[in-house]
Amino acid sequence: MRSETSALSDLSDDAGQTPLLEDVFGYNLKRAYLIVQADFRRALGDQDLGPRVFSALSLFVQFPDITQSGLARMPGIERSGLVALVDDLQARGYVERTEVPGDRRDQAAMVQSGSTA
């Protein structure tokens, strides 16, 4: 992967001047991400849910009978990473794990009734 300095030098004009930082696509993309992230956190208030955890919870609400393996395939989260994510949701009282009939290796996570998810 090229360094940021190398990428900036590729953008220099004939006079050898580097463009202002605001003209660099990566800089603007990062700024946009920070604005969206701040808005996301403001919208959730004191729930302290990151985008990954919120996305997983949203999918559990939308697909109530989905297994953890099925959920891991949807947003492209590694199954091992999903276990920690579901652990977090379960500790917060949002979901509860249940057995999947016919497959002892997999578990489903269902939104707990009465949770504010």
Contacts in CASP RR format, 6 or more apart in sequence:
PFRMAT RR
TARGET T0000
AUTHOR 0000-0000-0000
METHOD contacts of the structure
MODEL  1
MRSETSALSDLSDDAGQTPLLEDVFGYNLKRAYLIVQADFRRALGDQDLG
PRVFSALSLFVQFPDITQSGLARMPGIERSGLVALVDDLQARGYVERTEV
PGDRRDQAAMVQSGSTA
7 24 0 8 1.000
8 18 0 8 1.000
8 19 0 8 1.000
8 24 0 8 1.000
9 18 0 8 1.000
11 18 0 8 1.000
11 19 0 8 1.000
11 23 0 8 1.000
11 24 0 8 1.000
12 18 0 8 1.000
12 19 0 8 1.000
13 19 0 8 1.000
21 27 0 8 1.000
22 28 0 8 1.000
37 51 0 8 1.000
40 50 0 8 1.000
40 51 0 8 1.000
40 54 0 8 1.000
41 50 0 8 1.000
44 50 0 8 1.000
44 54 0 8 1.000
49 57 0 8 1.000
52 75 0 8 1.000
52 77 0 8 1.000
52 85 0 8 1.000
53 85 0 8 1.000
53 88 0 8 1.000
53 89 0 8 1.000
55 75 0 8 1.000
56 71 0 8 1.000
56 75 0 8 1.000
56 77 0 8 1.000
56 82 0 8 1.000
56 85 0 8 1.000
56 86 0 8 1.000
56 89 0 8 1.000
57 89 0 8 1.000
57 94 0 8 1.000
57 95 0 8 1.000
57 111 0 8 1.000
57 117 0 8 1.000
59 66 0 8 1.000
59 71 0 8 1.000
59 74 0 8 1.000
59 75 0 8 1.000
60 66 0 8 1.000
60 71 0 8 1.000
60 89 0 8 1.000
60 94 0 8 1.000
60 95 0 8 1.000
60 109 0 8 1.000
60 110 0 8 1.000
60 111 0 8 1.000
60 117 0 8 1.000
61 111 0 8 1.000
61 117 0 8 1.000
63 71 0 8 1.000
64 110 0 8 1.000
64 111 0 8 1.000
65 108 0 8 1.000
65 110 0 8 1.000
66 74 0 8 1.000
66 108 0 8 1.000
66 109 0 8 1.000
67 100 0 8 1.000
67 103 0 8 1.000
67 106 0 8 1.000
67 107 0 8 1.000
67 108 0 8 1.000
68 79 0 8 1.000
68 82 0 8 1.000
68 83 0 8 1.000
68 86 0 8 1.000
68 106 0 8 1.000
68 107 0 8 1.000
68 108 0 8 1.000
68 109 0 8 1.000
69 79 0 8 1.000
69 106 0 8 1.000
71 77 0 8 1.000
71 82 0 8 1.000
71 109 0 8 1.000
72 78 0 8 1.000
72 79 0 8 1.000
72 81 0 8 1.000
72 82 0 8 1.000
77 85 0 8 1.000
86 95 0 8 1.000
86 97 0 8 1.000
86 109 0 8 1.000
89 95 0 8 1.000
89 109 0 8 1.000
90 96 0 8 1.000
90 97 0 8 1.000
90 109 0 8 1.000
93 112 0 8 1.000
93 115 0 8 1.000
94 111 0 8 1.000
94 112 0 8 1.000
94 115 0 8 1.000
94 117 0 8 1.000
95 109 0 8 1.000
95 110 0 8 1.000
95 111 0 8 1.000
95 112 0 8 1.000
95 115 0 8 1.000
95 117 0 8 1.000
96 109 0 8 1.000
96 110 0 8 1.000
96 112 0 8 1.000
97 107 0 8 1.000
97 108 0 8 1.000
97 109 0 8 1.000
98 107 0 8 1.000
98 108 0 8 1.000
98 109 0 8 1.000
98 110 0 8 1.000
99 107 0 8 1.000
99 108 0 8 1.000
100 106 0 8 1.000
100 107 0 8 1.000
100 108 0 8 1.000
111 117 0 8 1.000
END
